[in-house]
Amino acid sequence: MKKNLLAVSVAAALGASSLVPTMAMADDMTTQQILDEIEQLKQRVQTLQTDLEKERARNDQLAEKQESAEQKAAEAQQAAAAQEESDDGIDVGGAVRFNYTVNDDDQANKDRGGDLAFDTFRLNLDGSIGDVILSAEWRWYEYFTAIHHAWVGYEFTDDLTGRAGIFQVPFGVVPYNSHNFYFSSLYYVGLEDNYDFGLGTTYTPGDWRFDLALLKNDERKWGPDFDGSGDTDTYSANVIGYNDAQGSTQAVNTLAARAEYDYKLTENLTLKPGASLKYGQLDGATGDGDGDYYAAAAHLVADYDRWNVQLQYTDWEYDLDDPTADFINYGYYAGMYTGPLSANAVTANVAYTMPVEWGPISSLSFYNDYSLIFDKNNDFEDTYMNVTGMAVSAGGIYAYFDIINGENQPFVSGGSNAMTSDNDSNTIFNINVGYYF
C-alpha cells in the first residue's frame, strides 16, 4: 500500500515537473508573438505616418500651386487693367520731310545739280479716350498748311467700326494704290488717298471687308458767301469747278462703297480681289454747275512671300448741266489743275521688300508703279506715269529714291493743264527723306 502510494507520489511529482516547462514554453511563445505583433504595429504606424507626411506635403504643394496660380491670375488682371488704362490716351507723333529733285525739263535746275527743299512738317494725334477712338493730322508745307484728316470713331463690335469727320474715302486699293512718293495718276483726279467730310463704317466678317461712307462734302469751307478763295490749300484733290471757272462747283452728298475678300490660297500667297463705287452730286454756284458724277473700280492686291502686286481698272464721269463743260478743275497743293470729265484708267504696281541688317538700315523695298489714264472726253491726250524706285527704312528715317517718267502728268510733264493738253514726256529724279516720330 505504501509502495503504491509512493509510486503514485513519484509519478505525480514527475508529471508536475514536466508540466512546468511546457507552460513556461507556452508563455514564452505568447510573449514573443505579442512582441512581434507590437513590432509589426510599430512598422505599420511608421508607414502610415510616412504616408501621412507625404500626403501633407503633396497637399501643401497643391495649395502653393493654387495660391501661385491665383496670384498670377490677379497679377495678369492687374497688368491688363494697367495696360488698358495706359492705352487710354493720345499719342503725339509726326514727321519732317525734305526733297532733293533733279528735273530733266528744267535746265537751270540741272545746271545747279538739282534743288534741295523743305517738303512737309506734320503733326499726328492718335489714341482713345474711354471707348472713343481719335485720329488727326495737320500738315505744314512751304507754301500752305492743310488738314490731312480728323475723325472720331467707335468700335461697336470686333468686326464693326464707325467713324465721323474727315477720313479716307474707301475707294480702290487702300491705303495707297502705289508704293512711291508721287502716288499714281489717280491721286491727281481725287481717286487715290482722298479725304472728305462725312460718316463711315468698316465691317470685317471673316475674310471679308466692307466699307460704306456717306460723304457730305470735302474738307474745305463752303457756304453761301464762298468765293473760291483758299480752296486749293488742301492735301486732297477736290473738285472746285469746271472749264476756267474756279469755285463754280463742288462734289457733295457722295455715297462710297467698297468690298474686298481676303483669299489665302497657300501659306505664302494671298489674293485680295475687290470692287469700289462712288456716286454723288455736283453743287454749283450757278445752276449750270449742278449735276452728278460716279466712279467705279475693280481691283486686286496679291501678296506672295516678299512680293506685292497691285492692279486696278477705274472708270469715272462728271455729268454737268452745262453743255459747254469740257474739263473739271481740281484744287490741291495750293494750285488748280485740270482733269477730264470722263476717262478710264489702269494701274499696275509691283514691289519687293527685302529685310537687311546694314547698320541702322532694316529694310529695302524695290518697286515699279505704272498708271495710265486713257479714253478721255474731248479726245484729250493720254496721261501716263511710271515710277521706278527704292524705299529705305532705317529706324525713324524713311526715304524714297524715285525715277519718275510721265507725259501729260501734273508735276512731271506740263503745267496746271497737263491732263487736258499735249505735252512731251519728261523725267524727274527725286529723293524724299523723312524723319518719322
C-alpha angles and dihedrals in degrees: 000000000000090000092053091048091050091050091050090048093049091047091049091049092050091047092051092048091053093048095057096064090046092054091044090053090049091051092048092051093050092050092050091050091050091049090049092049090048090052090049090049090051091052091048090049090050090048092049090046090051091049090047092052091049091050091049090050090049091050090048090052092049090049091050091049091048091049091047092049091049090047092049091048090051091048091049091050091049091047091050091049090048091048091049090049091048091050090056100092146065123279117210119214141145147148144249116210137185133190132216111192136182112188117199090203094054111074094185090052091051092047089055091050092248132303132272115209142167111261113178146344113194136181122208128196116189135161143073140278112202105323094330118106117213132192132167139158131190123190133204117200128182092259106023145009126230144174112246099189140332123180144147123217145182131208105223092179136348087272103038127064128171130196139183130196132041109344140149114289108241101237134130124334108357144241088006132357090208144040101220136082094252094054117210128302088263091071090066092058095046097259101111128056092350123162128205139168118261150075125304144172136200119204120188112182109173111312094346130094122196124185125189126177137174107205114195096190141317125288096271126099113259128178145135091287095046112135101176096257115143093007092123095058093096139112093220124067105246131182107251103163146317137257106000097327117109117202092017099120144004138191114254140168095024123176114205123187130179134179129187134174122209105215116183106199097174138353090274103030125072127171125197111190117181150155134220136196135188127185127171149142131267114223115198134197084233129027090258090066094058124102139098140267142199140194128191132184141181114204143177133194119193126190120191116173102300095346125100125190126187123191128176139167116197135186127184143165138186113209110197126184089230109089090201093063111124105165144002125247119224125196121210141126092024093300143090117237132181130235137177122272089228135010147138127239141189128197125192119181133172130183138177121201120202123189113219139174104218105145106286093350111103104165142025122194121193119194149165118202121189128184132176129187112196144155091050122178118259089028093278113175120264121266121219135171129183121188122190114184155124132244120208124201119198116163107294091349120097119177134183122207106192137177105197122193119179148151127213086358123139114248090013112051121011133001132267091319095049096128095050099044140058115258136163120255118265138192128219129186111208135178118190116188119187135179110211121197 
